[in-house]
Amino acid sequence: MRTSPALRRKLISVAAASAALLTAASTASAVAAQETVSQGSAVPAAQTEAAPGTPAERLIVGYKSGTAEARSNPAAEADAAAKGEKTGEDVDFQRRLGTGAALVDLGDDLTKADVADVVAQYRADPQVAYVVPDRLNKPKADPNDTEYTKQWDLFESTAGMNVPGAWATSTGTGVTVAVIDTGYVAHTDLAANIVGGYDFIADTAVSADGDGRDSNPADPGDYYAANECGSGVPASNSSWHGTHVAGTIAAVTNNNKGVAGIAYGAKISPVRVLGKCGGYDSDIIDAITWASGGTVSGVPANSNVAKVINMSLGGDGACTSATQSAITAAVNRGTTVVVAAGNESDNVANHSPGNCNNVISVAATNRTGAKASYSNYGSLVDISAPGGQTSTGTANGILSTLNSGTKTPSSESYAYYQGTSMATPHIAGLVALVKSANSALTPAQIETAIKNNARALPGACSGGCGAGLADAARTVQAVSGSGGSTGGTTFTNTTAVTIPDNGSAIESPIAVSGRSGNAPTALKVGVDITHTYRGDLVIDLVAPDGTAYRLKAASSSDSADNVSTTYSVNASAETADGTWKLRVQDTAAQDTGKLNSWQLTF
């Protein structure tokens, strides 16, 4: 459908007011260098569109220097007519741009296939340096949500997640995120993005809604009286926790109301597993299975299969085989599982599911970009995201959708919360943006892209905060092919080395060459170690000059198997080229292991 003159005038007036239009013409020379094509090449869909889903009305054609069409308007006009005759379209030279390129009109009511035919004719012409659509641009304004200015976690340059920069490429459209949590309490700033979920709480003492499992994931409230959840446990009001998490991921945006969601084009499937005093592993395992498209006995098939699962929940101890089995199966179905590292200011190795394999384990940062005081940490943390710190001021928390009821639902509201529960939906929202931008990516590829495009924490973190602070814009640009890093330059050593039990350290070398200057501030160190008690292991990265960077310390309480993770090291003081080593030592008896491989990504 062609854009009407009235709409064009409206776009121009808004652009003048905002002074924020991105223009295609001003970058034509850069496009010339990047988009020169060979004869017979297929025409990508993006080369036929003025905007996503809208066929181009005009083309910008750059002719090679010295050709008649590059110098003469009549020659360019004749060439346009010839291209139109070959394709059966009304192709008409309009004017010469300031760069020397020709602006060509394509006539009325063309389909993308029609445009592609014309583009193909120009691309096959050896006189043509490039041909690109005359793209329709729009003002880059902030969302009009009334509380958006309070969402520092999305946009502040110091410790925000750079979310607005991703929205031009992806808003999460086509992706469903399952929020495995307390369920959903009705909220008009979320309702349009809610799809069917399920209530998996089987125990009526926990469900607090008078029944067991059913198709209604409504949150009746999870309040409890003093001592009701254990001796000495004080009373607590209802948290509406799942609704707060859901708002961060996909609150309706640009609706002149409330807050903006990170992936506001995505849908939320509320899956209820937490009620009064918490929730059982058995219910959570079934919820993971069902949300990812698996079969659960007695539960109808899921018609809203999620490609992302958010679990802002956790308990103490190792990841059980039962929970790990459910997570692994979900990931094998193509669903990315994002979990909270926990709020105990402890090593995440001691808390499940943050210590499970095949998850993205998320630590929380405060408004200065340092690890939040409560956040768990450790080598099993994959990434950090804003979780807030209300002890330094309420507005330094994470604002999202809520309810004002202290026990049962009352009026809808908004509130600041803090926690790794709040950091986790930032990453789940980012996963939805990434999956929408490139639907072919696997969970492992998505995790790698998020880690490789993180930036170094602007504040301090002791103990391990993963690859750094997630950067939404850079990650989405990377997976959509418009910037960022999908992996950088990687050097790998795949020679397996046995790690002596309670013995001397082993070292595995990687020779790095062709890298000018120093190593990056976020050098990625990927480690794959098989070991029956990873708490025995001490792991160091040794730079070419002999400087050692501690990646993992020994921990007598970390009884889980294996180390399969990526560390981020500020190695900017080191020359990149040279021989780097991974040093691994087993410091206690009775358990054995092997370094299978490791890699450095610059």
N, C-alpha and C positions, 0 to 999 in steps of 0.2 A: 504494500500500500504506500503510495507516494505521500510525502509530507505536504500538508496544505500551506499556502503562503501565510495564513494566519498563525499557524503553529510556528513557522519559521520566524515570524516577527516576534512572537512571544519568547522564543528561545534567545533571540538576539537581545531583547530588552532585559531579560533576566541575566544574561551574561554580562551586559554592560553594568548592571547593578552590582553583580558579585565580583566582576573583574577576575573571574577564575576559569574561563574557558581554556580547554586544551585545544590547540589548533593543529590540524594535519599539515597545512600548507607550509608552516614555518619549519617543519622537519623533513621537507621533501628531499633535500639533498642527502640527509642521513638515510632515508628510506632507499634512495638510489643505490647506496652502497650495500644495503642489507637484503634487498628484495629483487635483485636482478635474477631472472629465471631463464632457463634454457628452453629451446623449442621443444614442444611436445609434452612439457611438464603438466601434470594434473593441476587443476585450479582448486586450491583450498577454499573451504566455505567462507573463511574470514575475508578472502579477497573479493567476495561478491556482495558484501554487506556494508551498508552505511552505519548500521547499528545491529546488535545481535537480533537476528530474526527479520531484519528489514533489508530488502534488496537495495543495492546502491542505485542512485539515480544518475550519478556522474562518475567518471573516472578521471584520475590525474595521470597523464602519460608523459614520461620523460624520454625524449629522444636522445640518441647518442650524439655527442659533440661532432659537428661537421656535417651532419645530415641536413638535407633541405628542410625537413619537417621541424628541425630544431631552430631554424632561422626564419622560416617563412610561414606566416599564418595561412596563406592560400594552400601551401603544400600540406600543412597539418589538416586543413579542412578537407582537402582532397583525399587524404589518407583515411580520415574518419568516415567519409562517404564510402570509400572502398571497403572498409571493414564492415560497415552497415549492410552493404550489398551482399557480402559473403555470408552474413549471419541472418539476414532478413530483418534486421532491426533498424530503427531510425537513429543512427549515430551521427551526432552533429558537433563540430568544433564550436566551443563557446568563446574562449578567450585565452590569452597567454598569462600565466601566473608570473609573479615577480622572480621566481627561480628559473624561469624559462620553460617550465613544463606546460603542457597543453591541458586545458580543462575540456572534457568531452561529455556532452549530454547524451543520455541513452534513450530518451523518449519516455512514453507513458506505460505504466502497468507491466513492467518487466518482472519475471520471476527470477529467482536466484540462478536457475538453469540458463535463462536467457542472458543474464549478465555474465555468467561463466563462459558462454560461447564467445561473447565479445572480448572478454579478458584473454581467452585462449588465442584469439586472432592476434591481439597485440603482443602477447608473450612469444608467439611464434615468429614475429617479425624481427629480423636481425638488426633493424634500424632502431629498435626500441630498447632503451636501457632499463626501464621499469614501467609498470602500470599498477596503480593501487586505487582502491575505491575512495571517493570523496566522502570521508566518514562524517557522520552526524555527531557532533559533540554536545555535551550538556554541562551546565554549571556544576562545579565540584563544591557543593555547599555541605555543611554539617547536617546531620539528620535534624528534623524539626521536633523531635521528642522533647517534651518540656523539661525533663530531668537530665538530659544528655550531658550538659555541662558539668554535672557532678560525677560523671563516669570517667574519672581520671585513668582508670585501669585500661581503658580502650585507646586513649589518644595522647596522654601526656608523654613528652619526649624523653623524660628521665626514666620512668619505670612503667609506662604504659606499653601495651602489646602491639602498637602500630596497626590497629584494626582498620581504621578508615581507609588506609592506603590499599587494603585488599578488596574493598567493596566495588571498585571499578571493574574488577575481574570476576569476582565471585561473591554471592550472598548466601550460598548453601542450597540453592534451588535443586530439588530432586533428591535430597538426602533426608532420611529420617534418623533422628537421634533418640535412642531409648534412654530415658532417665530412670534408672533403677534406684528408687528412693522411697519417700513417704507418700507418693501419689501426687495428685494435683487438686488444688482448691481453685474454684472458678475465678478467673481474673480477665477483665476485658482487654488488658494489654498483652495477653497470651492466647486467648481463646481461638483466634483465627489460625494459629499455628499448632493447635493440638489435634492429634489424630488418635485413633483407638489404642488403648493399652490394656492392662490387666492387673487385677489384684491377686498376688500370689501368696498372701498371708493365710496360712491354713489354720493356725491356732487362734481361736476367737478371743482368748485373753490378750493376745497381742494386737489383733486386728482392730479392736475398739469400734467396729462398725456393725457388730451384731451377727456377723456371719463369717464364713471362711472364704475360700477362693471363689472369685466370680469375675465377670467382665467389666466391673465398675472400679476404676482405679482412683475414685474420689478420696481425698484425704479428709477424714473426719476429725483430725486432730490427734496429736500424740502426747498430750499432757499426762502427767501422773502426779500422785500425791507423795508426800514425804514417806520414805521407807518402802514405797510400793515397788520400787525396782531394786531393792536391796537395803539391808540395814545401814542406816546412816546416809543414804542417798537422799538429798533434799528434793523438794517438789520442783516441778518444772512446767512452764506453760507450753502450749503447742508451738512447734517450731515452724511449720509450713515449709520445711526444708526443701522438699522436692520442687516446690513452686519457685522458690528463690533460685535454685540451681537452673531450672528450666528457663527463667527469665534472662539469665546471663547468656544462655545459649541462643535463644530464639524469640525474645520478646518482639512483638510486632513493632516495626520501625517506620519512621516518617508518617506517623498517624497523629501528630500533634498531641501526643499523650505519653507521659511516663518515660520509660527508659528505652534504649536501643539494644537489640540483641546482636551478638557477634555474628551469628549465621541466621539472620532474620528471614532468609528465604527458605530455610529448612523447616521441617516439621518435628514436633516433639511427641513421642509415644511414652506416656507416663506408665511406669511399671512399678507397682506398689509391693515393697518387701519390708519396709520399716514401719512399725507401729509403736504401741506403748512399750517402752523399755528397750526398743531395738528391733532386730530381726534375725532369723535363723539362717545358717548356711544353706540348709536344705531348700528354703524358699528362694534364696538368692541364686543358687545353682540352677534351679528350674527357670528363674527369670532370665538369666544369661542365655540359657539354651533356647527358650521361646523367643526372646527378643531378636536373636540372631538367625531365626528361621528354623531352629531345630524342633523336634517333636517332644511334647510333654504329655504323658498319659492323663487323660481326662480334661485336657485343655484344648479348646479349638485351635486350629492352625492360625498362625499370625498373618494377617493381611497387610500389616505395616512393618515388614521386616526392616530392622535397623542396620545401617552400615556403620554406625557409631554407637557405642554403649558408654554412658557416663555412670560411674559408681563413686559417688562422694560419700563413702562409708568405709568402715574397717573395724578390725578387732585385733587382739594381741595374738602373737604366736606365729609359727611358720605357716606358709601357704600349704594347705592340705592337698593331698592328691585329688580329693573330690572336687575342690574348687578349681584347681589347676586344670583338671580334665575338662570342666565346663568352659573355661576360658580358652583353652587350646582349640577345642571344637568350634567355638564361636569365631576365633581368628581364622581357622581353616575354612570357614564358610565365607570369609571375606569381611568380617566385622572387626573394626578397630575397637579395642577395649581400653578406656582411659579411667584411671583410678587415682584416688587421693593417697598421698604418701602418709598422711596422718598428722595429728596435732599434739603429739606427746613430747616434742623437742628431743627426739630420740632417733636412733638409727632405724631407718625404715625396714631393715632386715628383720626387726622384731615385730612387724605389724603386717597383717594380711588384709586385703589383697594387694597392698602396695609392694609387697615383696614377691609377688607371683611372677612367673615368666610370661612372656608374650603380652605384656600390658605396657601402656605408657604411664609410668608412675610420676606423679606431679607434686613438686614442692611448692610452697607459697612464698612470695616476696611481698615486701611492704612498699609504701609509696616512694621510698628512696631507692628502691631496687635491691635492698639487702634481703637476706633470708629473714622472713618473719620469725619473731622470737619463739613462737609455738611450733613452727613447722618441723616435721621430721626431715632427715637428711640421709646421706650415705651413697655408696657406690651404686645402689639399685635405683636411685632417683634418675629418671631420664631427662626431665626438663623442668623448668620453673615457670610460674605464671603469677600474675597479681592475685594475692589472696587477702590483702588488706591487713591493717593493724589498728584496731579501734582504740587501743590504749594510748595512742598518740593523738587521738581526736576522732570522734565518730565519723567525720567526713573522710577519714583515711581508710575506711572500710570499703566493701564492695556493695554498691546500691543495686537492688533488684526487686522483683515483684514479690509481694507477700500478702498476708491477711492480718487484720487487726484483732481477730478473735484470740482470747487467751486460752480458751479450751476448745470450743467448737467454732466453725466458721462464722465470721461476721462480715464486715465490709472489707473490700479489697484495699491494699495499701502498698507502700514501698518501704524498704528498710535497709540499713547498712548491716551486713554481717562480715565476719572475718573467718578465715580457716582455709585449710587445703581443700575443703569442700567447695570453697568459692574459686580457688585456683583451677581445680579440675575442669569445671565447665568452660573455662576460657580455652583450654586445650581441646575439649570435645567440640566446641564451636569452631575452632581452627581446623580440626580434622574434617568437619562438615564442609568448610570452605574449600579445603584441598580436594576432597572427594568430588565435590561439585565441579571444580575446575578441571579435574582429570579423573574421570570415573574408572579408568583402567588400573589405577594404582592399587597395589596390595597394602594390607596393614603395615607390613614391614617397610615398604617403600615410603608410606606416609610418615611413619615414625622417623625414618632416616632423613626425609626432607625437612621435617620440623627441627630436628637436632642440627642438621648441617646449616640451617639458616637462622639459628638462634644467635643472639648477640651476648657478649660477656655481661655478667651481672654488673650493674653500675655500683652496687653496694657489696658488702662483705657476706661471705658464706663460709662457715666452718663445717667441714665434714662431708661436703659433696652435695651440690645442687644440680647435678645433671649437666647437660650441654650448655646451659645458660638460660637467659630470658627469651622466651619464644617471641618471634617477630612475624606477625600475621602477613603483612604486606610482602615481605621478602620471600616467605615460604610459598605463598600463592603465586607470586611472580615466577618462582623457580619451577613449579610443577606445570605452569601454563606456558612455559617457554618464553616469558617476557622479562626475565631477569633473575636475580638471586642465584642460588647454588643448589643444584640437585645432587651434589656430591663432591665437588672440587676435584683436585688431583689426589689420587689415592695410591699409596705405596703399601704393599702387602708382603708378609712372610707367612707362607702356609706350611713350613716345615715343622712337624710336631716334635715337641720336646717333653720328655717325662720329667715330672717335678718330684724330686726325692722326698720321701716322707720324713718330716722333721729334720731336714738336711740343709745342705748348702743351696744358695740361690742359683737359679739358672738364668741365662741371658739369651735373648733371641734378637739378632740384629736386623735392621732395615737400612739400606743405603739410599739416601735421598739425594737426587741431583736434578739440575735444571730449574731450581727454585731460587730466584734472586732475592737478596735481602734476608730479613729475619722471618722466623715462623710467626703464625698469626696469634692473636690474643685468644682465639678459641680453636686451638689445634685439637682435632678430634682423634681420639685413641680408641679404636675398636678392639675389644679383647674377647676371645673365645677360649675358655678354660673349662675342662671337665674335671670335677673334683667332688669327693663325697662329703666334704665338710668345709665349705669355702671360708668359714671363719678362721681357719688356720692360715690363710694366705695373706701375705704382704706383697703388694704390687707397686712397682715404681717405673716411671718412664725416665730413661737416662738420655740426656741430650748429648750431642757430639762432643761438647767440652767437658763432659763428665758430671754436669749438674743433674741431680736426681729430683724428680717431681713425684711425690707420693700420690698414687691413684687410689690405693685401698690399704687400710690398716687391718691388722688382725683383730678378731672379735670373738670371744669365747661363747657369746650368745647367738652367733649367726650360724645355725646348724643346717641351713639349706644347701642344696647341691649347686655346683657349677657357678661360673662367672661368665655371663654372656651379655655384655653391655658396652656402651660407648661413653668414654670419659671426655671432658672438655678441659684443656689445659691452657693457661695463659703462658705461652712460650715465646712471647714477643721479644724477650731479651736474648733469645738464642738464634744463631745463624741457621737458616733452614737446611742448607746443603750439608751433608756429612752423614755419619753413621749413628743412627738412633738405636737404642736398645730397650727392650722390655725386660725388666728384672722381676722374677717371681721367686718367692721363698715360702716353703711350708714350715711353719714355726711350731707345730705340735704333732704328736705321734698318732698313729692308728688309721689315718685316712690318706688316700693317695689321689694323684691327679695327673693331668697332662695339659700343657699349653698346645692347643690345636692350631691356632693361627692368631695373628694380630695385624692391625693396619693403622696407618697414619693418613688422615685426610686433611690437606691444606686448603 
